[in-house]
């Protein structure tokens, strides 16, 4: 059975806990979209189902993480339409892809109210002049065409969804329907989502849009120039100087994080005592020392890791340029990255624990399990977090359970499915 878990900042939560970050209807829509696309996917040889984890600190940073065998992942990616070899024109139902990933031109879907059509047309024409294919309804929908089918094709083919937010467009049901569809595509990594304001304050936006940076058209020529640069991936940020030695030694993105973030991850993994929260805690000066990067790049790296629930910042007045006075890992960091820097794999360790729970033990003290395996807290704690964040076990912590991340763990129906699917 397909199992989908949600977590925020490394903590397993259910749908109700998202109330402050996601509207319930959107969360359920995400869940239904993923379930409908992956339901029935199994490894043809082992019968394994994919394990799906949705993680992030807020709705803008949500990401979907799949785990399972290579064949199973290939099937899941195919069902999710993840394909890097796509070169179809805008509006013709292309697969999920960004303009930077292929040689195809970027394509914008321009959502707007009919009252704002003159401005929308001007934007669309200026985009086309700068090599940006644009879905503008008056150009794409001919007499007799199915409006819904054309809109669906336009949304499926866009790399960037722009919604022109004005006092006229904000309450429009059709505009909001397109926003809902584009939001799902954003969460699936299929397109960028850009709210573009004119004569509208951020304060009046609904919560989901208020959480996004929404540029405003005040100086049309300069503002549009900035948007065109963004779409083409041109950054105003100055280029870096020579690469520091610690970055040259990195995997250069093979861990799924930037090289700057990897430098922080590497130090935390290699120098943690028990793989607990804030173990170790790093001062701003020490982070500068181990990364040898600019403050801007460190801020970006920390934000990258924090948004995925891998690190925690302790901040106070006077925290300085980096925005924290102490930076430390969340347990999820070790469950994810230990296998790259340690002599063990938390995924494999988790399977061994789960198998023992299913085959021999109803539950167990973590300290007793560790003694049984001869594992120190530093090794068993990430394996337990691996199981816990995917809702594969029941667990409990108590005062005085240090250095163990949890006091005891117990099997569940999900534990048995996990062991069966991985065996």
ZIUR-V543678 format. One record per residue. N is the residue number from 1. PSI is psi in radians with two decimals (* if undefined). NEAR is the number of other C-alpha atoms within 12 Angstrom. D_CENTER is the distance of its C-alpha to the mean C-alpha in Angstrom with 1 decimal. Layout:
N|PSI|NEAR|D_CENTER + N|PSI|NEAR|D_CENTER
This chain:
1|2.37|23|23.4 + 2|2.25|31|19.7 + 3|2.16|31|17.9 + 4|2.18|36|14.6 + 5|2.69|36|13.6 + 6|2.49|39|11.6 + 7|2.62|39|11.2 + 8|2.22|36|11.0 + 9|0.71|31|11.8 + 10|0.04|38|12.7 + 11|2.24|32|15.0 + 12|2.26|33|15.3 + 13|2.85|24|16.0 + 14|-3.13|23|17.4 + 15|-0.65|25|17.0 + 16|-0.51|17|19.7 + 17|-0.18|18|17.9 + 18|0.04|27|15.4 + 19|-0.66|20|18.4 + 20|-0.24|17|17.9 + 21|-0.60|26|14.4 + 22|2.44|32|14.3 + 23|2.47|22|17.5 + 24|-0.68|19|18.5 + 25|-0.67|18|19.2 + 26|-0.74|25|15.8 + 27|-0.80|31|14.2 + 28|-0.60|22|17.0 + 29|-0.71|21|16.5 + 30|-0.81|33|13.0 + 31|-0.79|29|14.5 + 32|-0.67|17|17.5 + 33|-0.81|23|15.8 + 34|-0.78|36|14.1 + 35|-0.74|26|17.3 + 36|-0.57|18|19.5 + 37|-0.54|22|18.0 + 38|-0.13|30|17.9 + 39|2.29|23|21.0 + 40|-0.14|21|23.8 + 41|2.17|32|21.9 + 42|2.65|27|23.7 + 43|2.20|24|24.8 + 44|-0.37|17|28.2 + 45|-0.72|14|29.8 + 46|-0.28|19|28.5 + 47|0.17|23|27.4 + 48|2.45|31|24.0 + 49|2.67|37|21.3 + 50|2.56|41|17.6 + 51|2.22|40|15.6 + 52|2.27|34|12.3 + 53|2.15|35|9.9 + 54|2.04|39|7.4 + 55|2.80|36|6.1 + 56|2.79|35|5.8 + 57|-0.42|31|9.0 + 58|3.09|31|9.4 + 59|-0.49|35|8.9 + 60|-0.49|28|8.0 + 61|0.25|28|4.9 + 62|2.43|33|3.8 + 63|2.64|31|2.3 + 64|2.18|31|5.9 + 65|2.15|28|7.9 + 66|2.52|28|11.6 + 67|2.64|31|14.6 + 68|-3.00|31|18.3 + 69|2.87|24|21.0 + 70|-0.74|19|20.9 + 71|-0.69|21|22.8 + 72|-0.74|29|20.6 + 73|-0.67|26|17.3 + 74|-0.73|23|19.3 + 75|-0.73|28|20.4 + 76|-0.74|35|17.0 + 77|-0.63|29|15.7 + 78|-0.72|18|19.0 + 79|-0.57|25|18.7 + 80|0.08|28|15.3 + 81|0.64|25|17.2 + 82|1.93|23|15.2 + 83|2.10|22|18.1 + 84|-0.08|21|18.6 + 85|1.11|17|22.3 + 86|2.38|23|22.6 + 87|1.09|26|25.0 + 88|2.73|27|26.1 + 89|2.86|26|27.2 + 90|2.36|38|25.4 + 91|0.11|33|25.7 + 92|0.44|22|26.6 + 93|0.75|25|23.7 + 94|2.80|32|21.8 + 95|2.91|36|19.0 + 96|2.17|35|15.3 + 97|2.66|36|15.6 + 98|2.80|38|15.5 + 99|-0.57|35|18.8 + 100|-0.33|20|18.2 + 101|-0.27|22|17.6 + 102|3.14|19|21.0 + 103|0.05|16|24.5 + 104|2.62|25|24.3 + 105|2.66|30|24.6 + 106|2.67|39|21.8 + 107|2.23|43|22.4 + 108|2.31|44|22.0 + 109|2.09|44|22.4 + 110|1.79|47|24.5 + 111|2.33|48|24.5 + 112|2.87|41|27.5 + 113|2.72|28|30.4 + 114|-0.55|23|33.8 + 115|-0.40|19|35.3 + 116|0.26|26|33.0 + 117|-0.71|22|33.8 + 118|-0.77|16|35.9 + 119|-0.73|26|33.1 + 120|-0.72|35|30.6 + 121|-0.73|25|33.1 + 122|-0.76|19|33.6 + 123|-0.81|36|29.9 + 124|-0.75|32|29.7 + 125|-0.70|24|32.9 + 126|-0.61|22|31.8 + 127|-0.82|34|28.5 + 128|-0.68|21|30.6 + 129|-0.42|14|32.9 + 130|0.42|21|30.1 + 131|0.41|20|29.0 + 132|1.86|33|26.2 + 133|2.46|36|26.8 + 134|2.27|39|26.6 + 135|1.86|41|26.7 + 136|2.15|39|29.3 + 137|-0.69|32|30.9 + 138|-0.41|23|34.5 + 139|-0.46|22|34.1 + 140|-0.46|26|32.3 + 141|1.93|20|33.9 + 142|2.83|14|37.6 + 143|2.34|11|40.3 + 144|-0.21|10|40.0 + 145|2.67|14|36.4 + 146|2.03|14|34.1 + 147|-0.78|17|32.0 + 148|-0.78|17|29.2 + 149|-0.68|19|29.1 + 150|-0.73|27|29.1 + 151|-0.76|35|26.3 + 152|-0.74|27|24.2 + 153|-0.70|26|25.0 + 154|-0.74|40|24.1 + 155|-0.72|45|20.7 + 156|-0.46|38|20.1 + 157|-0.06|39|21.3 + 158|2.55|46|19.6 + 159|-0.37|45|17.2 + 160|2.19|46|17.3 + 161|2.05|40|18.1 + 162|2.26|39|20.4 + 163|2.16|42|21.9 + 164|1.83|41|25.1 + 165|2.06|40|25.3 + 166|2.95|32|29.0 + 167|-0.45|20|31.2 + 168|-0.65|20|32.2 + 169|-0.50|31|28.9 + 170|-0.73|34|27.0 + 171|0.00|18|29.0 + 172|2.18|22|29.3 + 173|-0.71|15|28.2 + 174|-0.70|20|27.6 + 175|-0.78|29|25.4 + 176|-0.56|24|23.3 + 177|-0.73|22|23.2 + 178|-0.63|31|21.7 + 179|-0.77|36|19.1 + 180|-0.82|27|18.1 + 181|-0.72|31|17.9 + 182|-0.58|38|16.0 + 183|-0.73|36|13.4 + 184|-0.75|35|12.8 + 185|-0.64|36|12.7 + 186|-0.79|32|10.1 + 187|-0.53|33|7.7 + 188|0.04|34|9.0 + 189|0.41|30|8.5 + 190|-0.39|34|12.2 + 191|2.78|35|13.2 + 192|2.72|36|12.9 + 193|2.01|40|14.1 + 194|1.93|33|16.9 + 195|2.19|39|19.3 + 196|2.02|38|22.6 + 197|2.60|36|25.2 + 198|2.19|27|29.0 + 199|0.67|21|31.5 + 200|2.24|23|28.9 + 201|2.58|20|27.8 + 202|-0.53|25|24.3 + 203|-0.47|14|25.9 + 204|-0.03|18|26.7 + 205|2.62|23|23.2 + 206|2.78|19|21.7 + 207|-0.71|19|19.1 + 208|-0.63|30|16.0 + 209|-0.54|31|17.4 + 210|-0.47|24|18.7 + 211|-0.28|22|15.3 + 212|2.62|22|14.7 + 213|2.13|16|16.9 + 214|1.76|27|19.6 + 215|2.69|30|22.3 + 216|2.42|25|25.8 + 217|1.72|26|28.6 + 218|-0.79|14|31.5 + 219|1.64|13|32.8 + 220|-0.91|20|32.2 + 221|-0.86|15|33.0 + 222|-0.68|14|31.1 + 223|-0.71|20|28.0 + 224|-0.62|25|27.9 + 225|-0.71|22|28.3 + 226|-0.68|21|25.2 + 227|-0.70|31|23.2 + 228|-0.73|29|24.8 + 229|-0.71|20|23.8 + 230|-0.79|23|20.2 + 231|-0.67|33|20.2 + 232|0.01|27|22.0 + 233|0.39|20|19.7 + 234|2.12|15|22.6 + 235|2.49|14|21.8 + 236|-0.07|11|24.5 + 237|2.30|11|23.2 + 238|2.61|10|26.0 + 239|2.71|12|25.6 + 240|2.76|14|25.5 + 241|-2.65|10|28.8 + 242|2.52|12|29.6 + 243|2.25|18|26.9 + 244|2.72|20|27.5 + 245|-0.68|16|28.7 + 246|-0.47|24|25.8 + 247|-0.65|23|23.4 + 248|-0.49|17|25.9 + 249|-0.05|16|25.7 + 250|3.05|27|22.0 + 251|-0.08|21|20.4 + 252|0.95|18|19.3 + 253|-0.12|16|15.7 + 254|-0.28|13|16.5 + 255|-0.07|22|14.5 + 256|0.19|20|11.2 + 257|2.89|29|11.4 + 258|2.82|26|13.9 + 259|-0.57|33|17.5 + 260|-0.79|42|17.8 + 261|-0.64|41|15.0 + 262|-0.62|36|16.6 + 263|-0.70|39|20.0 + 264|-0.79|47|18.9 + 265|-0.81|46|17.4 + 266|-0.82|35|20.6 + 267|-0.74|33|22.9 + 268|-0.75|39|21.3 + 269|-0.78|40|21.4 + 270|-0.31|27|24.9 + 271|0.15|24|26.3 + 272|2.52|32|25.1 + 273|-0.79|28|28.0 + 274|0.11|30|26.6 + 275|0.72|42|22.8 + 276|3.02|38|22.7 + 277|2.35|37|21.0 + 278|0.53|28|22.2 + 279|1.65|29|24.0 + 280|2.88|31|24.7 + 281|2.27|30|24.6 + 282|2.31|31|24.6 + 283|2.79|24|26.5 + 284|-0.75|32|25.6 + 285|-0.65|23|28.5 + 286|-0.66|23|27.5 + 287|-0.72|34|24.0 + 288|-0.68|27|25.8 + 289|-0.76|20|28.2 + 290|-0.37|26|25.8 + 291|-0.55|36|23.6 + 292|0.55|27|26.6 + 293|2.97|31|24.3 + 294|2.78|26|24.7 + 295|-0.67|23|23.5 + 296|-0.76|21|21.3 + 297|-0.60|28|19.4 + 298|-0.76|34|19.3 + 299|-0.77|28|17.9 + 300|-0.74|23|15.1 + 301|-0.75|31|14.5 + 302|-0.73|39|14.7 + 303|-0.68|29|12.3 + 304|-0.80|29|9.7 + 305|-0.68|38|10.5 + 306|-0.69|35|11.1 + 307|-0.42|30|7.9 + 308|0.14|38|6.5 + 309|0.39|37|9.9 + 310|-0.38|42|11.9 + 311|2.83|42|14.6 + 312|2.41|35|16.7 + 313|2.38|30|18.9 + 314|2.09|24|22.4 + 315|2.76|18|23.7 + 316|3.02|13|27.0 + 317|2.32|10|29.4 + 318|0.37|12|30.1 + 319|-0.32|17|26.9 + 320|-2.95|17|27.4 + 321|-0.56|20|25.4 + 322|-0.20|31|22.5 + 323|0.26|24|22.1 + 324|2.72|28|22.7 + 325|-0.20|23|25.8 + 326|2.36|27|24.2 + 327|2.31|38|20.8 + 328|2.89|39|20.1 + 329|2.72|44|17.8 + 330|2.69|40|16.4 + 331|-0.52|47|17.6 + 332|-0.48|44|14.3 + 333|-0.75|48|14.5 + 334|-0.66|49|17.8 + 335|-0.54|40|16.8 + 336|-0.71|41|14.2 + 337|-0.11|37|16.3 + 338|-0.68|35|19.9 + 339|-0.35|23|20.8 + 340|-0.35|24|20.5 + 341|-0.13|26|22.9 + 342|3.07|22|24.9 + 343|0.18|16|27.5 + 344|2.88|23|25.6 + 345|2.02|24|22.5 + 346|-0.51|35|20.9 + 347|-0.86|33|20.1 + 348|-0.69|28|23.8 + 349|-0.70|30|25.0 + 350|-0.70|35|23.1 + 351|-0.70|30|24.8 + 352|-0.77|28|28.1 + 353|-0.80|45|27.8 + 354|-0.73|43|26.8 + 355|-0.71|31|29.7 + 356|-0.68|24|32.2 + 357|-0.73|32|31.2 + 358|-0.75|27|31.8 + 359|-0.50|17|34.9 + 360|-0.61|15|36.7 + 361|2.44|20|35.3 + 362|-0.55|22|34.6 + 363|3.10|26|32.8 + 364|2.66|28|33.3 + 365|2.38|27|33.3 + 366|-0.68|37|30.7 + 367|-0.66|28|33.4 + 368|-0.69|22|35.6 + 369|-0.73|34|33.0 + 370|-0.72|29|32.4 + 371|-0.65|16|36.2 + 372|-0.72|16|36.4 + 373|-0.27|17|34.0 + 374|0.54|14|35.2 + 375|2.39|24|31.7 + 376|2.92|24|31.3 + 377|-0.62|32|28.7 + 378|-0.50|36|26.6 + 379|-0.74|43|26.1 + 380|-0.55|45|26.2 + 381|-0.81|46|23.8 + 382|-0.60|46|20.6 + 383|-0.67|45|21.8 + 384|-0.72|51|22.2 + 385|-0.66|43|18.8 + 386|-0.80|41|17.4 + 387|-0.71|45|19.5 + 388|-0.75|40|19.0 + 389|-0.28|38|15.3 + 390|0.18|38|15.6 + 391|0.70|35|18.6 + 392|-0.12|37|21.0 + 393|2.91|37|23.6 + 394|2.50|28|25.3 + 395|2.88|26|25.7 + 396|2.50|21|27.4 + 397|2.74|19|27.8 + 398|2.86|16|31.0 + 399|2.35|11|32.7 + 400|0.19|11|33.9 + 401|-0.16|19|31.6 + 402|2.40|21|30.7 + 403|0.21|26|30.1 + 404|2.43|38|28.5 + 405|-0.51|40|25.1 + 406|2.72|37|26.5 + 407|-0.82|27|30.2 + 408|2.83|29|30.1 + 409|2.74|40|28.1 + 410|2.57|33|29.2 + 411|2.86|31|28.5 + 412|-3.13|24|27.5 + 413|-0.61|20|27.5 + 414|-0.58|29|23.9 + 415|-0.78|36|25.2 + 416|-0.72|28|27.9 + 417|-0.68|27|25.6 + 418|-0.82|38|23.4 + 419|-0.77|34|26.6 + 420|-0.78|20|28.1 + 421|-0.52|29|25.2 + 422|-0.15|28|24.9 + 423|*|20|28.7
